[in-house]
């Protein structure tokens, strides 16, 4: 549990959001993983926004049907209806029109996360809602909230926002960090900026909105003693005159102490123990990844493609039929020689020894493939490579990233850090737009296109 002292420390770091600042929020969307999170986490801010005539919309992500799973009086469908009714009553108290509420009705306690097969469908559902509203500001639960539905809601929102033409400002509110977290959960203070809203003038309105969720704060449902309840001990965390928000800054690598990319010597040494030490030719994981990689490329043919880190050329051989011209590069001698043997009959494929980003071809491409390479780089070299790849992509050219996602302590970066860096470039309008995201059990795939 976060102590009062720790909370005060965060409050002292926070920048005050004034009434004039709130006016600048413009049309605001609140993402609530469950029916009650909106009132608990930012009910006061909602009330203040409405007093300033700022339009507010609320998107309820889960169906809320698992708070009392053993109740016979309130089975799943009846409990969902009850919680939606309570949510609309709370919004009425906060002066948010019922028409401004959207219910995604994803399964409570099982909101899809990045690893879920139905994650993309949830993102699309969220995207359609956001497109219809066109928000300037979004309030969503903290990305590292201890509750999995809250983290998943942030992930769905984050992926949907990347596909909007105009990027809204995103502020994250706090729910379960108070009861289930600890100060160490928010350790990288340089990555976040704290804000607070003084809600003292509307505190009674917030309390009435919270009380509207009777199924959660009392014993309205009395036939499930193990059902969830917002106890007085929990509610006290939200009985403050200010509401705190986090605004994230671009992420940094998980291993900042590893400042150097892995060298060409590392790869030469690695391949000295065998021609195929990563089992590119035989691994079921590799076969699955190759299939997904090729399927993710939407065009029948690419005029000029560039594959970075081709190793022994297994994927290169599969990619070659889709390319009029293909340049594949590799820093290590042993795998490069084997790739040349594999592709000796593919005259349109050029295989060269090259160590990116220190070396980079002069020509431009309509496809660049970076597969299982980015996490070998330092943070600085990844930034250099991103600039070079973007510069050498033709307008409309595509960049496909595919990387193993489990953490490897020996590597400077993780696959997620590599991909998230490029997503941040999209968010900053750095010449790229995000076209496709897939997350499989042990690898991640993202397709980008140059504007």
C-alpha positions as CSV (number, residue, x, y, z in Angstrom):
1,X,0.0,0.0,0.0
2,X,1.2,3.5,-0.8
3,X,1.4,5.5,2.4
4,X,0.1,9.0,3.1
5,X,3.7,10.2,3.2
6,X,4.5,8.6,-0.2
7,X,1.4,10.1,-1.7
8,X,2.3,13.5,-0.3
9,X,5.7,13.2,-2.0
10,X,4.0,12.6,-5.3
11,X,1.7,15.5,-4.7
12,X,4.6,17.8,-4.0
13,X,6.1,16.9,-7.4
14,X,2.8,17.6,-9.1
15,X,2.0,20.6,-11.3
16,X,-1.3,22.2,-10.5
17,X,-3.9,22.0,-13.3
18,X,-5.8,25.2,-13.1
19,X,-9.4,26.0,-14.3
20,X,-7.9,27.7,-17.3
21,X,-5.8,24.6,-18.0
22,X,-8.9,22.4,-17.7
23,X,-10.6,24.6,-20.4
24,X,-7.8,23.7,-22.7
25,X,-8.5,20.0,-22.3
26,X,-11.2,20.4,-25.0
27,X,-13.4,17.4,-25.7
28,X,-12.3,14.8,-23.1
29,X,-12.7,11.0,-23.1
30,X,-12.4,9.0,-19.9
31,X,-11.5,5.4,-20.2
32,X,-12.9,3.4,-17.3
33,X,-12.0,-0.3,-17.1
34,X,-14.9,-0.9,-14.8
35,X,-18.1,0.9,-13.9
36,X,-16.9,2.9,-10.9
37,X,-13.3,3.7,-11.9
38,X,-14.4,6.9,-13.6
39,X,-15.9,8.2,-10.3
40,X,-13.1,7.0,-8.1
41,X,-10.1,8.0,-10.1
42,X,-11.2,11.3,-11.8
43,X,-14.8,12.0,-10.8
44,X,-13.9,15.4,-9.4
45,X,-12.0,16.3,-12.6
46,X,-15.0,15.3,-14.6
47,X,-17.3,17.5,-12.5
48,X,-15.0,20.5,-12.9
49,X,-14.8,20.0,-16.7
50,X,-18.5,19.9,-17.0
51,X,-18.9,23.0,-14.9
52,X,-16.6,24.7,-17.5
53,X,-18.8,23.3,-20.3
54,X,-16.0,21.0,-21.5
55,X,-17.6,18.0,-23.3
56,X,-16.8,14.7,-21.5
57,X,-17.4,11.2,-22.8
58,X,-16.8,8.0,-20.9
59,X,-15.9,4.6,-22.4
60,X,-16.5,1.7,-20.0
61,X,-14.3,-1.2,-21.2
62,X,-15.3,-4.3,-19.3
63,X,-18.9,-5.5,-18.6
64,X,-18.4,-5.4,-14.8
65,X,-20.1,-8.8,-14.5
66,X,-17.5,-10.6,-12.3
67,X,-17.6,-8.5,-9.2
68,X,-20.0,-11.1,-7.6
69,X,-19.5,-14.3,-9.6
70,X,-21.4,-16.5,-7.1
71,X,-24.6,-14.5,-6.8
72,X,-27.8,-16.3,-7.8
73,X,-29.8,-13.1,-7.6
74,X,-27.5,-11.3,-10.0
75,X,-26.2,-13.7,-12.7
76,X,-23.9,-12.3,-15.3
77,X,-26.4,-10.5,-17.6
78,X,-28.4,-9.0,-14.7
79,X,-25.2,-7.8,-12.9
80,X,-24.0,-6.2,-16.2
81,X,-27.3,-4.4,-16.5
82,X,-27.2,-3.2,-12.9
83,X,-23.6,-1.9,-13.2
84,X,-24.4,0.0,-16.4
85,X,-27.5,1.5,-14.7
86,X,-25.3,2.6,-11.8
87,X,-22.7,4.0,-14.1
88,X,-25.3,6.1,-15.9
89,X,-26.6,7.4,-12.6
90,X,-23.1,8.4,-11.6
91,X,-22.6,10.2,-14.9
92,X,-25.8,12.1,-14.4
93,X,-24.6,13.3,-11.0
94,X,-21.3,14.4,-12.7
95,X,-23.4,16.2,-15.4
96,X,-22.3,13.9,-18.2
97,X,-25.2,13.1,-20.6
98,X,-26.1,9.4,-20.9
99,X,-25.6,9.7,-24.7
100,X,-21.9,10.4,-24.0
101,X,-21.4,6.9,-22.4
102,X,-20.1,3.9,-24.4
103,X,-20.0,0.4,-23.1
104,X,-17.5,-1.9,-24.9
105,X,-18.7,-4.9,-22.7
106,X,-15.4,-6.8,-22.8
107,X,-15.3,-9.7,-20.4
108,X,-14.7,-8.5,-16.8
109,X,-11.3,-9.8,-15.3
110,X,-10.3,-10.9,-18.9
111,X,-10.0,-7.6,-20.9
112,X,-7.7,-8.6,-23.8
113,X,-4.0,-7.6,-23.4
114,X,-1.3,-7.4,-26.0
115,X,-0.8,-11.2,-25.9
116,X,-4.5,-12.0,-26.3
117,X,-5.8,-13.3,-29.7
118,X,-8.8,-10.9,-29.5
119,X,-6.6,-7.8,-28.6
120,X,-6.8,-6.4,-32.2
121,X,-10.6,-6.6,-32.2
122,X,-10.7,-4.7,-29.0
123,X,-8.4,-2.0,-30.4
124,X,-10.6,-1.6,-33.4
125,X,-13.7,-1.2,-31.2
126,X,-11.9,1.4,-29.2
127,X,-10.6,3.1,-32.3
128,X,-14.1,3.5,-33.8
129,X,-15.4,5.1,-30.6
130,X,-12.5,7.6,-30.5
131,X,-12.9,8.5,-34.2
132,X,-16.5,9.3,-33.6
133,X,-15.6,11.6,-30.6
134,X,-12.3,13.1,-31.9
135,X,-11.0,13.9,-28.3
136,X,-8.4,16.4,-27.5
137,X,-7.6,14.9,-24.1
138,X,-7.9,11.3,-22.8
139,X,-7.9,10.2,-19.2
140,X,-7.1,6.5,-18.7
141,X,-6.0,4.3,-15.9
142,X,-2.2,4.1,-15.2
143,X,-0.4,1.8,-17.6
144,X,1.2,-0.2,-14.7
145,X,-1.8,-0.4,-12.5
146,X,-1.8,-3.6,-10.4
147,X,-5.2,-4.6,-11.8
148,X,-4.8,-6.5,-15.1
149,X,-8.0,-5.1,-16.6
150,X,-6.6,-1.6,-16.0
151,X,-3.3,-2.4,-17.7
152,X,-5.1,-4.0,-20.6
153,X,-7.4,-0.9,-21.0
154,X,-4.3,1.3,-21.3
155,X,-2.8,-1.1,-23.9
156,X,-6.0,-1.1,-26.0
157,X,-6.2,2.7,-25.7
158,X,-2.5,3.2,-26.5
159,X,-2.7,1.1,-29.7
160,X,-5.9,2.8,-30.9
161,X,-4.6,6.3,-30.4
162,X,-1.6,5.5,-32.6
163,X,-4.0,5.1,-35.5
164,X,-5.7,8.5,-35.0
165,X,-4.8,11.3,-37.4
166,X,-4.6,13.8,-34.5
167,X,-2.9,12.6,-31.3
168,X,-4.7,13.6,-28.1
169,X,-3.0,14.3,-24.8
170,X,-3.1,11.3,-22.5
171,X,-3.2,11.6,-18.7
172,X,-3.3,8.6,-16.5
173,X,-5.2,8.4,-13.3
174,X,-4.5,6.1,-10.4
175,X,-6.8,3.4,-8.8
176,X,-5.2,0.3,-7.4
177,X,-1.7,1.6,-6.8
178,X,-3.0,3.1,-3.6
179,X,-4.2,-0.2,-2.1
180,X,-2.1,-2.9,-3.8
181,X,1.0,-1.0,-5.0
182,X,4.0,0.6,-3.4
183,X,6.1,3.6,-4.1
184,X,8.8,1.5,-5.8
185,X,6.2,0.7,-8.5
186,X,6.8,4.3,-9.7
187,X,10.6,4.4,-9.6
188,X,11.6,6.0,-12.8
189,X,10.5,9.6,-11.9
190,X,12.3,10.9,-15.0
191,X,9.8,9.0,-17.1
192,X,6.7,10.7,-15.8
193,X,5.4,14.1,-14.9
194,X,2.9,14.5,-12.1
195,X,-0.2,16.7,-12.3
196,X,-2.9,17.4,-9.8
197,X,-6.4,18.9,-9.9
198,X,-7.9,20.6,-6.9
199,X,-11.3,19.0,-6.6
200,X,-12.3,20.5,-3.2
201,X,-15.2,22.6,-4.7
202,X,-16.8,19.5,-6.2
203,X,-15.9,16.9,-3.6
204,X,-19.5,16.3,-2.5
205,X,-20.4,15.7,-6.2
206,X,-17.7,13.1,-6.5
207,X,-18.8,11.3,-3.3
208,X,-22.4,11.1,-4.6
209,X,-21.1,9.7,-7.9
210,X,-19.1,7.1,-6.1
211,X,-22.2,6.2,-3.9
212,X,-24.2,5.6,-7.1
213,X,-22.3,2.4,-7.5
214,X,-24.2,0.7,-4.8
215,X,-23.4,-2.8,-6.0
216,X,-19.8,-2.1,-5.3
217,X,-19.8,-0.1,-2.0
218,X,-22.5,-1.9,0.0
219,X,-24.3,-5.2,0.4
220,X,-26.9,-4.6,-2.3
221,X,-25.9,-8.0,-3.6
222,X,-26.2,-10.0,-0.4
223,X,-25.9,-13.6,-1.6
224,X,-22.2,-13.7,-2.5
225,X,-20.1,-13.2,0.7
226,X,-17.0,-13.4,-1.4
227,X,-18.1,-10.7,-3.8
228,X,-16.1,-7.6,-4.3
229,X,-16.7,-4.5,-2.2
230,X,-15.2,-1.1,-2.0
231,X,-14.6,-1.1,1.7
232,X,-14.2,2.1,3.8
233,X,-10.5,1.3,3.9
234,X,-10.3,1.4,0.1
235,X,-12.5,4.4,-0.3
236,X,-10.4,6.5,2.0
237,X,-7.7,6.5,-0.8
238,X,-10.1,8.6,-2.9
239,X,-11.2,11.0,-0.2
240,X,-8.6,13.7,-1.0
241,X,-9.0,17.2,-2.1
242,X,-6.9,16.6,-5.2
243,X,-6.8,14.0,-8.0
244,X,-3.4,13.0,-9.2
245,X,-2.5,12.2,-12.8
246,X,0.7,10.9,-14.6
247,X,1.8,12.0,-18.0
248,X,4.4,9.5,-19.4
249,X,7.5,10.6,-21.3
250,X,9.2,8.4,-24.0
251,X,10.5,5.2,-22.5
252,X,14.2,4.4,-22.1
253,X,15.9,1.0,-22.3
254,X,15.5,-1.5,-19.4
255,X,19.3,-1.9,-19.3
256,X,20.7,1.7,-19.5
257,X,24.0,0.4,-18.1
258,X,24.5,-1.5,-21.4
259,X,25.6,1.5,-23.5
260,X,27.2,-0.5,-26.3
261,X,25.7,-2.5,-29.2
262,X,26.9,-6.1,-29.5
263,X,29.9,-6.1,-31.8
264,X,30.6,-7.9,-35.0
265,X,33.1,-10.0,-33.0
266,X,30.3,-11.2,-30.8
267,X,28.5,-12.6,-33.8
268,X,31.6,-14.1,-35.4
269,X,32.4,-15.9,-32.1
270,X,28.8,-17.0,-31.8
271,X,28.8,-18.6,-35.2
272,X,32.1,-20.3,-34.6
273,X,30.2,-22.9,-32.6
274,X,28.1,-24.0,-35.6
275,X,26.6,-22.9,-38.9
276,X,23.1,-22.4,-37.4
277,X,23.3,-21.8,-33.6
278,X,19.9,-20.2,-33.5
279,X,18.3,-23.1,-35.4
280,X,16.8,-20.9,-38.1
281,X,16.4,-23.9,-40.3
282,X,14.7,-26.3,-37.9
283,X,13.0,-24.3,-35.1
284,X,9.1,-24.4,-34.9
285,X,9.3,-20.9,-33.5
286,X,11.2,-19.7,-36.5
287,X,8.8,-21.4,-38.9
288,X,5.8,-19.8,-37.2
289,X,7.6,-16.4,-37.2
290,X,8.5,-16.6,-40.9
291,X,5.0,-17.4,-41.8
292,X,3.6,-14.4,-39.8
293,X,6.3,-12.2,-41.3
294,X,5.5,-12.9,-44.9
295,X,1.7,-12.8,-44.2
296,X,2.1,-9.3,-42.7
297,X,3.5,-7.9,-46.0
298,X,0.4,-6.5,-47.8
299,X,1.9,-6.0,-51.2
300,X,2.4,-8.7,-53.8
301,X,5.7,-7.3,-55.0
302,X,8.3,-4.8,-53.7
303,X,10.6,-3.0,-56.1
304,X,13.6,-2.7,-53.8
305,X,13.8,-4.3,-50.4
306,X,16.5,-4.2,-47.7
307,X,16.8,-7.0,-45.0
308,X,19.0,-6.1,-42.1
309,X,20.7,-9.0,-40.4
310,X,20.0,-11.9,-42.8
311,X,22.1,-14.5,-40.9
312,X,22.2,-17.7,-43.0
313,X,19.5,-16.5,-45.4
314,X,16.5,-18.7,-44.4
315,X,14.0,-15.8,-44.3
316,X,15.9,-14.1,-47.2
317,X,15.1,-17.1,-49.4
318,X,11.4,-16.8,-48.6
319,X,11.3,-13.1,-49.0
320,X,13.1,-13.1,-52.4
321,X,10.1,-14.0,-54.6
322,X,8.3,-10.9,-53.4
323,X,11.1,-8.5,-54.4
324,X,12.3,-7.3,-57.8
325,X,15.5,-6.4,-56.0
326,X,16.6,-7.4,-52.5
327,X,19.7,-6.3,-50.6
328,X,20.4,-8.5,-47.5
329,X,23.3,-7.7,-45.1
330,X,25.0,-9.5,-42.3
331,X,28.0,-8.5,-40.1
332,X,29.4,-12.0,-39.5
333,X,31.4,-13.9,-42.1
334,X,30.2,-17.5,-41.4
335,X,26.5,-16.9,-41.7
336,X,27.0,-14.6,-44.7
337,X,28.8,-17.2,-46.6
338,X,26.1,-19.8,-45.9
339,X,23.5,-17.2,-47.1
340,X,25.4,-16.7,-50.3
341,X,25.3,-20.5,-50.9
342,X,21.6,-20.7,-50.2
343,X,20.8,-17.9,-52.6
344,X,23.3,-18.5,-55.3
345,X,20.6,-18.9,-57.9
346,X,18.7,-15.8,-56.9
347,X,20.4,-13.3,-59.1
348,X,18.2,-10.4,-58.0
349,X,19.4,-10.8,-54.4
350,X,22.6,-9.0,-53.3
351,X,24.3,-10.3,-50.1
352,X,26.8,-7.9,-48.4
353,X,28.8,-7.7,-45.2
354,X,27.5,-4.7,-43.4
355,X,27.3,-3.6,-39.7
356,X,24.5,-1.2,-39.2
357,X,24.1,1.6,-38.2
358,X,27.8,2.3,-38.8
359,X,27.4,1.1,-42.3
360,X,24.3,1.8,-44.4
361,X,23.5,1.6,-48.1
362,X,23.0,4.8,-50.1
363,X,19.9,3.8,-52.1
364,X,16.3,4.0,-51.1
365,X,13.8,1.2,-50.6
366,X,10.1,0.5,-50.6
367,X,10.6,-2.2,-47.9
368,X,13.0,-2.5,-45.0
369,X,12.9,-5.6,-42.8
370,X,14.4,-5.5,-39.3
371,X,13.9,-8.9,-37.8
372,X,15.6,-10.1,-34.6
373,X,18.2,-7.4,-34.8
374,X,17.1,-4.3,-32.9
375,X,17.7,-5.6,-29.4
376,X,21.4,-6.2,-30.2
377,X,21.8,-2.4,-30.5
378,X,22.4,0.3,-27.8
379,X,19.8,2.9,-27.3
380,X,21.9,5.4,-29.2
381,X,22.5,3.1,-32.1
382,X,18.8,2.2,-32.3
383,X,18.0,5.9,-32.7
384,X,20.6,6.3,-35.4
385,X,19.3,3.3,-37.2
386,X,15.7,4.5,-37.0
387,X,16.7,7.8,-38.5
388,X,18.6,6.1,-41.4
389,X,15.8,3.6,-42.1
390,X,13.2,6.4,-42.2
391,X,15.5,8.6,-44.4
392,X,16.0,5.7,-46.9
393,X,12.4,4.6,-47.1
394,X,10.6,5.9,-50.2
395,X,7.3,7.8,-49.6
396,X,4.8,5.0,-49.0
397,X,7.6,2.6,-48.3
398,X,7.1,0.1,-45.5
399,X,9.1,-0.9,-42.5
400,X,8.5,-4.3,-40.8
401,X,9.8,-5.0,-37.3
402,X,9.7,-8.6,-35.9
403,X,11.4,-9.4,-32.6
404,X,11.5,-12.0,-29.8
405,X,9.8,-10.4,-26.7
406,X,11.2,-12.4,-23.7
407,X,14.0,-10.6,-21.9
408,X,17.5,-11.7,-22.7
409,X,19.9,-10.2,-20.0
410,X,22.8,-10.3,-22.4
411,X,21.1,-8.0,-24.9
412,X,21.2,-4.2,-24.5
413,X,17.4,-3.8,-25.3
414,X,14.3,-5.9,-25.4
415,X,12.1,-6.5,-28.4
416,X,9.3,-4.5,-26.8
417,X,11.6,-1.5,-26.3
418,X,12.6,-1.6,-29.9
419,X,9.0,-1.6,-31.2
420,X,7.8,0.9,-28.6
421,X,10.5,3.3,-29.7
422,X,9.1,3.3,-33.2
423,X,5.5,3.6,-31.9
424,X,6.7,6.8,-30.1
425,X,8.1,8.1,-33.4
426,X,4.6,7.6,-34.8
427,X,3.1,9.5,-31.9
428,X,5.5,12.3,-32.4
429,X,4.7,12.4,-36.2
430,X,8.2,11.4,-37.2
431,X,7.3,10.6,-40.8
432,X,5.9,7.1,-39.9
433,X,2.4,5.8,-39.4
434,X,1.5,2.5,-37.7
435,X,-0.2,0.1,-40.0
436,X,-0.3,-3.3,-38.3
437,X,0.3,-4.8,-34.9
438,X,0.5,-8.5,-33.9
439,X,1.6,-10.0,-30.7
440,X,2.3,-13.8,-30.6
441,X,3.4,-15.9,-27.7
442,X,7.1,-15.1,-28.0
443,X,7.4,-12.5,-30.7
444,X,5.9,-9.2,-31.8
445,X,5.3,-7.8,-35.2
446,X,4.7,-4.2,-36.2
447,X,4.4,-2.7,-39.7
448,X,5.0,1.0,-40.4
449,X,4.6,3.1,-43.5
450,X,6.4,6.3,-44.4
451,X,4.0,9.3,-44.8
